[in-house]
Each structure stands twice: as structure tokens, then as C-alpha cells.
């Protein structure tokens, strides 16, 4: 596990590239859609927050200082995102502690 917070967890994994069969390190971020409470309103708020995050990541795709989104899907009450795993960012977090 890379990290855990009030909105979900992030784990490291490897994704196999389709064309080359090479593996790429990725971060898998899992969050609950209704992480701010229960009921329809909480689910809608969580879904809107997730859509905003995906739109921002898409707008910033290609920026050298932003982790790149590889894919995302929703399964019932849980959202999963696969992002390129930045080993450089991990090194920086240890450097500044």
C-alpha cells in the first residue's frame, strides 16, 4: 500500500502493456463514490467530485509535472483509477520530510 486517507487507498501494481507485453508500474487509486455520507445525495456528490477529478487529469494530460491517468472505471459504489506510478515524486517526499 502506498497510502490511505479519508477518501480511499492507493496501492502499487504493474500493468502489462498490450503491444509489447512489458510491464509498467502504476498506482491504483480506489475511492468510494459515496464517501461523504449515505444516500442518493452523497452518492451524487461523490460521483460529481470523481468526474471533476477525471476532467482535470484529462485537461492536464501531457504536463511534465502531473501524474498521467492510464484508465478509470466505476464498479457499483467504488471508483478505480490507474495512474502512472511516479517514483520521482516518492523520492521528493522523503527528501522534504
Residue frames relative to the residue before (quaternion, step in Angstrom):
aa qw qx qy qz dx dy dz
X 1.0000 0.0000 0.0000 0.0000 0.00 0.00 0.00
X 0.3509 -0.7318 0.5505 0.1957 3.56 -0.93 0.95
X 0.7922 -0.1955 0.1616 0.5550 3.56 0.91 -0.89
X 0.1161 -0.7679 0.6262 0.0692 3.52 -1.31 0.36
X 0.0201 0.7992 -0.5992 0.0425 3.53 -1.01 0.86
X 0.7528 -0.3926 0.2739 0.4519 3.54 -1.29 -0.18
X 0.7220 0.4339 -0.2544 0.4752 3.61 1.15 -0.47
X 0.8029 -0.2272 0.1468 0.5312 3.62 1.14 -0.19
X 0.4751 -0.6492 0.5149 0.2962 3.52 -1.33 -0.36
X 0.1834 -0.7452 0.6301 0.1189 3.53 -1.31 0.47
X 0.0390 -0.7916 0.6097 -0.0079 3.55 -0.84 1.03
X 0.4143 -0.6775 0.5344 0.2894 3.57 -1.20 0.39
X 0.0250 0.7809 -0.6219 0.0539 3.54 -1.15 0.71
X 0.3465 -0.6921 0.5744 0.2663 3.55 -1.32 -0.09
X 0.1775 -0.7721 0.6042 0.0853 3.55 -0.98 0.91
X 0.3582 -0.7318 0.5418 0.2066 3.54 -0.90 0.95
X 0.3834 -0.7135 0.5446 0.2175 3.56 -0.84 1.04
X 0.5177 -0.6849 0.4240 0.2883 3.58 -0.87 0.97
X 0.7368 0.4550 -0.2491 0.4337 3.59 0.78 -1.00
X 0.8092 0.2950 -0.1311 0.4909 3.59 0.92 -0.86
X 0.3449 -0.7478 0.4781 0.3054 3.60 1.25 -0.40
X 0.4261 0.6632 -0.4896 0.3728 3.60 1.22 0.35
X 0.3588 -0.7139 0.5479 0.2477 3.57 -1.19 0.42
X 0.1893 -0.7602 0.6172 0.0730 3.51 -1.16 0.80
X 0.4268 -0.6890 0.5081 0.2914 3.63 -0.86 0.84
X 0.0200 -0.7961 0.6043 -0.0251 3.57 -0.91 0.97
X 0.3309 -0.6744 0.6153 0.2391 3.51 -1.36 0.34
X 0.1864 -0.7686 0.6046 0.0945 3.57 -0.85 0.99
X 0.1105 -0.7988 0.5912 0.0143 3.55 -0.58 1.23
X 0.0521 -0.7988 0.5992 -0.0094 3.58 -0.71 1.13
X 0.0486 0.7882 -0.6099 0.0656 3.54 -0.84 1.04
X 0.4596 -0.6434 0.5324 0.3021 3.54 -1.22 0.55
X 0.4925 -0.6618 0.4742 0.3076 3.57 -0.99 0.79
X 0.7669 0.2915 -0.1746 0.5445 3.60 1.03 -0.67
X 0.1576 0.8466 -0.4934 0.1226 3.57 0.87 0.98
X 0.6668 0.4979 -0.3087 0.4607 3.61 1.23 -0.06
X 0.7960 -0.1283 0.0819 0.5858 3.60 1.21 0.23
X 0.4997 -0.6264 0.4860 0.3489 3.52 -1.19 -0.50
X 0.6559 0.5181 -0.3828 0.3936 3.53 -1.25 0.37
X 0.7378 -0.4507 0.3016 0.4020 3.51 -1.38 0.22
X 0.6591 0.5147 -0.3238 0.4425 3.61 0.90 -0.85
X 0.6492 0.5059 -0.3169 0.4715 3.60 0.96 -0.83
X 0.6374 0.5205 -0.3278 0.4640 3.60 0.99 -0.81
X 0.6627 0.5035 -0.3088 0.4603 3.59 0.94 -0.87
X 0.6391 0.5176 -0.3272 0.4653 3.61 0.97 -0.81
X 0.6626 0.5011 -0.3001 0.4688 3.57 0.95 -0.87
X 0.6514 0.5127 -0.3128 0.4637 3.58 0.98 -0.85
X 0.6544 0.5057 -0.3129 0.4670 3.60 0.97 -0.82
X 0.6353 0.5197 -0.3260 0.4691 3.58 1.00 -0.80
X 0.6550 0.5093 -0.3076 0.4659 3.58 0.99 -0.82
X 0.6384 0.5157 -0.3231 0.4714 3.59 0.99 -0.80
X 0.6367 0.5242 -0.3257 0.4623 3.60 0.98 -0.83
X 0.6597 0.5090 -0.3131 0.4557 3.58 0.90 -0.90
X 0.6630 0.4975 -0.3064 0.4681 3.60 0.94 -0.85
X 0.6391 0.5203 -0.3274 0.4622 3.61 1.00 -0.77
X 0.6520 0.5072 -0.3146 0.4677 3.57 0.95 -0.86
X 0.6558 0.5009 -0.3183 0.4666 3.59 0.91 -0.86
X 0.6489 0.5080 -0.3192 0.4679 3.59 1.02 -0.75
X 0.6503 0.5174 -0.3146 0.4587 3.60 0.99 -0.82
X 0.7452 0.3995 -0.2087 0.4914 3.57 1.03 -0.79
X 0.3455 0.7538 -0.4940 0.2616 3.59 1.26 0.12
X 0.7700 0.3261 -0.2588 0.4835 3.54 -0.90 0.93
X 0.5393 0.6000 -0.4175 0.4180 3.59 1.23 -0.24
X 0.4881 -0.7133 0.4162 0.2824 3.61 -0.78 0.95
X 0.7298 0.4228 -0.2428 0.4793 3.61 1.16 -0.41
X 0.6447 0.4853 -0.3203 0.4962 3.59 1.26 0.23
X 0.4715 -0.6597 0.5050 0.2957 3.56 -0.95 0.91
X 0.3708 -0.7649 0.4926 0.1865 3.57 -0.86 0.99
X 0.4166 -0.7004 0.5365 0.2194 3.53 -1.01 0.95
X 0.2297 -0.7752 0.5752 0.1244 3.59 -0.86 0.97
X 0.7762 -0.2301 0.1693 0.5621 3.59 1.07 -0.64
X 0.0755 -0.7873 0.6108 0.0367 3.55 -1.28 0.36
X 0.0717 0.7789 -0.6228 0.0174 3.53 -1.20 0.54
X 0.3168 -0.7198 0.5883 0.1881 3.52 -1.31 0.42
X 0.0606 -0.7859 0.6154 -0.0035 3.54 -0.93 0.97
X 0.8164 -0.1475 0.0594 0.5552 3.56 -0.10 1.27
X 0.8237 -0.1731 0.1699 0.5125 3.56 -0.53 -1.21
X 0.7045 0.4538 -0.2571 0.4814 3.60 1.23 -0.01
X 0.2077 -0.7533 0.6122 0.1210 3.54 -1.09 0.81
X 0.1046 -0.7859 0.6083 0.0375 3.56 -1.00 0.87
X 0.0593 -0.7777 0.6257 0.0133 3.55 -0.96 0.95
X 0.1949 -0.7387 0.6317 0.1316 3.56 -1.11 0.76
X 0.0283 -0.7940 0.6058 -0.0425 3.55 -0.75 1.13
X 0.5657 -0.5511 0.4654 0.3998 3.56 -1.16 0.51
X 0.3724 -0.7263 0.5337 0.2212 3.57 -0.92 0.88
X 0.2184 -0.7943 0.5595 0.0913 3.54 -0.65 1.14
X 0.2182 -0.7839 0.5684 0.1220 3.58 -0.33 1.19
X 0.5763 0.5877 -0.3725 0.4285 3.60 1.16 -0.53
X 0.6523 0.5131 -0.3176 0.4586 3.61 0.93 -0.86
X 0.6172 0.5374 -0.3453 0.4594 3.58 1.03 -0.72
X 0.6456 0.5225 -0.3129 0.4607 3.57 0.95 -0.89
X 0.6546 0.5131 -0.3146 0.4575 3.59 0.95 -0.85
X 0.6470 0.5248 -0.3404 0.4360 3.60 0.92 -0.82
X 0.6586 0.4797 -0.3168 0.4856 3.59 1.04 -0.64
X 0.6210 0.5637 -0.3371 0.4278 3.58 1.06 -0.73
X 0.7569 0.4082 -0.2093 0.4654 3.60 0.93 -0.88
X 0.5151 0.6561 -0.4249 0.3518 3.63 1.18 -0.03
